[in-house]
């Protein structure tokens, strides 16, 4: 087992080592290989994603990715390294579970999964300007192939995890050629899974219900942009971005990546919450390496740590622990379970 580790920028330098520390306890035989990517690397070397990193990622097939700081304005030569890595690995579906954890910021009973198409839509990178820069144009790309494979992944996931309902989220009433195609293809796949209830919502209506009653959702399958937005909305019910994991998967490849960003405002202060990153590692163990017992151990250790009232500052300011102190508590609980017969 080999894992390519990319810390990236900001708090990636803090939460990734924390997750690796946990992983080494559960799977001590794993080989960790380090690579680089991100804005800091771009500023020093002129590329956000060197070929050496791409080669190592392909060789390993499994990646633990921290976070990158990307500008909100065009920068010559810069592109999103995580978007490029997803395409390089063919990691076409992003799985984002939002489940209850014992923290004061979470809604009890929350339990849903968002399956997001990961390679196209408005994130395909097909942008240009016209009229001497006075008009910016981004193309929304939806293909039958990408829609079908993410739909199939969503229905397979629902079947494997005994979930009963899938909601297709789109805006086909307005975007008839792009979202209309996505909707039609997902419904075609749905017909192969009659045991699973399928419904559909327009994305604005889905956002309304995500705020009003997230319990109505079981599995959501949607395109790239909508999935990105809805999963962050759902993260609020799960206790915050510092708690929500995700895994981008393809056919034989996977990228574990926490939902949160690089958080430059707290980078270097050792107060970042590593929970999302650690739980992303658990997803990698379960869905990519097919080691559910190892994944369960990590999830139980996280739950027990939070249940004991041990929180980082994003959860509770009073008696908050540092990143290092939090992961030490998780590791202590992991080691105690190792000692059991």
Residue pairs with C-beta under 8 A, 6 or more apart in sequence:
1 27
1 29
1 30
1 31
1 62
1 289
2 30
2 31
2 33
2 59
2 60
2 61
2 62
3 23
3 30
3 31
3 32
3 33
3 60
3 62
3 63
3 64
3 284
4 33
4 34
4 35
4 53
4 56
4 57
4 59
4 60
4 62
4 63
4 64
5 16
5 20
5 32
5 33
5 34
5 35
5 63
5 64
6 12
6 16
6 34
6 35
6 36
6 37
6 38
6 53
6 63
6 64
6 65
6 66
7 13
7 16
7 17
7 34
7 36
7 66
8 16
8 37
8 38
8 65
8 66
8 67
8 68
8 81
8 262
9 38
9 39
9 40
9 66
9 67
9 68
9 69
9 262
9 264
9 267
10 66
10 67
10 69
10 261
10 262
10 263
10 264
10 267
11 66
11 67
11 260
11 262
11 263
11 266
11 267
11 272
12 38
12 65
12 66
12 67
12 68
12 262
13 66
13 267
13 268
14 267
14 268
14 270
14 272
14 274
14 323
15 66
15 67
15 258
15 272
15 273
15 274
15 276
15 277
15 323
16 64
16 66
16 277
18 274
18 277
18 278
18 323
18 324
18 326
18 327
19 64
19 274
19 277
19 278
19 280
19 281
20 32
20 64
21 327
21 331
22 278
22 281
22 298
22 301
22 327
22 330
22 331
22 334
23 30
23 281
24 30
24 32
25 331
25 334
25 335
25 338
26 285
26 294
26 297
26 298
26 334
27 285
27 291
27 294
33 56
33 60
35 52
35 53
35 56
35 57
36 50
36 53
37 48
37 49
37 50
37 53
37 65
37 68
37 81
37 82
37 85
38 48
38 68
38 69
38 81
38 262
39 48
39 68
39 69
39 70
39 71
39 78
39 262
40 69
41 47
41 48
41 50
42 48
42 75
42 77
42 78
46 77
47 77
48 68
48 78
48 79
48 80
48 81
49 79
49 81
49 84
49 85
53 81
54 85
54 88
57 63
57 85
57 88
57 89
58 88
58 89
61 89
61 252
61 253
61 254
62 253
62 254
62 255
62 256
62 284
62 288
62 289
63 85
63 89
63 254
63 255
63 256
63 257
64 255
64 256
64 257
64 277
64 280
64 281
64 284
65 82
65 85
65 255
65 256
65 257
66 257
66 258
66 262
66 277
67 258
67 260
67 261
67 262
67 263
68 80
68 81
68 82
68 262
69 261
69 262
69 264
70 78
70 80
71 78
79 125
80 125
82 255
82 257
83 123
83 125
85 91
85 255
86 92
86 118
86 119
86 248
86 255
87 119
89 248
89 250
89 253
89 254
89 255
90 250
90 251
90 253
91 118
91 119
91 248
91 249
91 250
91 253
91 254
91 255
92 117
92 118
92 119
92 146
92 149
92 150
92 153
92 248
92 249
92 250
93 115
93 116
93 117
93 118
93 149
93 150
93 153
93 154
93 248
93 249
93 250
94 114
94 115
94 116
94 117
94 118
94 227
94 246
94 247
94 248
94 249
95 113
95 114
95 115
95 157
95 246
95 247
95 248
95 249
95 283
95 287
96 113
96 114
96 115
96 116
96 227
96 231
96 234
96 244
96 245
96 246
96 259
97 112
97 113
97 244
97 245
97 283
98 110
98 111
98 112
98 113
98 114
98 214
98 231
98 234
98 235
98 237
98 238
98 244
99 110
99 111
99 112
99 238
100 106
100 107
100 108
100 109
100 110
100 111
100 238
101 238
101 239
101 243
101 275
101 302
101 303
101 306
102 303
102 306
102 307
103 239
103 240
103 243
103 306
103 311
103 315
103 316
104 315
104 316
105 239
105 240
105 315
106 237
106 238
106 239
106 243
107 214
107 237
107 238
109 215
110 214
110 215
110 234
110 237
110 238
112 214
112 217
112 218
112 219
112 220
112 234
113 157
113 161
113 163
113 218
113 219
113 220
114 219
114 220
114 222
114 227
114 230
114 231
114 234
115 150
115 153
115 154
115 157
115 219
115 220
115 221
115 222
115 227
116 150
116 222
116 223
116 224
116 226
116 227
116 228
116 231
117 146
117 147
117 150
117 182
117 222
117 223
117 224
117 227
118 150
118 224
118 248
119 146
119 224
120 141
120 142
120 143
120 146
120 223
120 224
121 140
121 141
121 142
121 178
121 223
121 224
121 225
122 138
122 139
122 140
122 224
122 225
123 224
123 225
123 228
124 139
124 141
126 138
126 139
126 141
127 136
127 137
127 138
127 139
128 136
128 137
129 135
129 136
129 137
130 137
140 175
140 178
141 178
142 178
142 179
142 181
142 182
142 223
143 181
144 181
144 185
147 181
147 182
147 185
147 186
147 223
148 185
148 188
148 189
150 221
151 185
151 186
151 189
151 190
151 221
152 189
153 249
154 166
154 186
154 219
154 221
155 166
155 189
155 190
155 192
155 193
155 196
157 163
157 219
158 164
158 165
158 166
158 193
158 196
158 218
158 219
159 193
159 195
159 196
163 196
163 218
163 219
164 196
164 197
164 218
165 196
165 197
165 198
165 199
165 217
165 218
165 219
166 190
166 196
166 197
166 198
166 199
166 218
166 219
166 220
166 221
167 198
167 199
167 200
167 201
167 206
167 217
167 218
167 219
167 220
167 221
168 182
168 183
168 186
168 187
168 190
168 198
168 199
168 200
168 201
168 221
168 222
169 200
169 201
169 202
169 203
169 206
169 220
169 221
169 222
169 226
169 227
169 230
170 179
170 180
170 182
170 183
170 200
170 202
170 203
170 222
170 223
170 226
171 179
171 202
171 203
171 204
171 226
172 179
172 180
172 182
172 183
172 202
173 202
179 223
182 223
183 200
186 221
187 198
187 200
190 196
190 198
201 209
203 222
203 226
203 230
206 220
206 222
206 226
206 230
207 229
207 230
207 233
209 216
209 217
210 217
210 230
210 233
210 234
210 237
211 233
214 234
214 237
220 227
220 230
222 230
231 244
231 246
231 259
232 241
232 259
234 244
235 241
235 243
235 244
235 259
238 244
239 315
240 273
240 314
240 315
241 258
241 259
241 260
241 261
241 276
242 258
242 260
242 272
242 273
242 275
242 276
242 312
242 314
242 315
243 273
243 275
243 276
243 279
243 315
244 258
244 259
244 260
244 276
244 279
245 256
245 258
245 259
245 276
245 277
245 278
245 279
245 280
245 282
245 283
246 256
246 257
246 258
246 259
246 280
246 283
247 254
247 255
247 256
247 257
247 280
247 283
247 284
247 287
247 288
248 254
248 255
248 257
249 255
249 287
249 288
253 288
254 284
254 287
254 288
256 277
256 280
256 281
256 283
256 284
257 280
258 276
258 277
258 279
258 280
259 276
260 276
263 272
266 272
270 322
270 323
270 324
271 312
271 313
271 314
271 320
271 322
271 323
272 312
272 323
273 312
273 313
273 314
273 315
273 323
273 326
274 312
274 323
274 326
274 327
275 302
275 306
275 312
275 326
278 298
278 302
278 327
278 330
279 298
279 299
279 302
281 298
282 294
282 295
282 296
282 298
282 299
282 302
283 295
285 291
285 292
285 294
285 295
285 298
286 292
286 295
297 334
297 337
298 334
300 333
300 337
301 330
301 331
301 333
301 334
301 337
302 330
304 333
305 326
305 329
305 330
305 333
306 315
308 329
309 319
310 321
310 325
310 326
310 329
311 319
311 320
311 321
311 326
312 320
312 321
312 322
312 323
312 326
313 320
321 329
